[in-house]
Amino acid sequence: MCRNIRQLHNFEPAATSEEVRAAALQYVRKVSGSTRPSQANQEAFDEAVEAVAHATQHLLDHLKTSAPPRNREVEAAKARERARLRYGTA
């Protein structure tokens, strides 16, 4: 489940709120062991996602680095090449 959580820090342009929320959703899914909570747990699930997203955004806003920002397209190309080598895909 958590394979979809991607590093969000030090990219240009910065991570969007949608990316932060998607990472929070994946985290809550992993921790809860459920991709879709029951109706009885939906409110707690949604509150957890919002809390994790808020904490994640706060963290990203306050992290400092001396490294230059990475380019999303370059990093995506590197990931595709790693996958091609690992899985033999075209």
C-alpha positions, 0 to 999 in steps of 0.5 A, a space after each residue: 500500500 505505501 509504495 505510492 508515498 513519494 518523497 515530497 521535500 526539495 522539489 521544484 515546484 514544491 509539492 501540491 496540497 493534492 500530493 500531500 493529501 495523497 501521501 497522507 491517505 496512503 499512510 492512514 490506509 497502511 496504518 489502519 490496514 484498510 483501503 476503504 473504512 466502514 461507514 462506522 469508521 469513515 469519520 475517524 479515517 477522514 480526520 486522521 487523513 486531514 491531521 496527517 496531511 496538516 502535519 506533513 505540510 507543516 513539516 515540508 514548510 519548515 524543512 531546510 536544505 542546502 541541496 539544490 531543488 530536484 526536477 520532477 521530470 528528471 526524477 521520474 525519468 530515473 524511476 522509469 529507468 530503474 523500473 525498466 532495468 528491474 522488470 525488463 519493461 519497455 
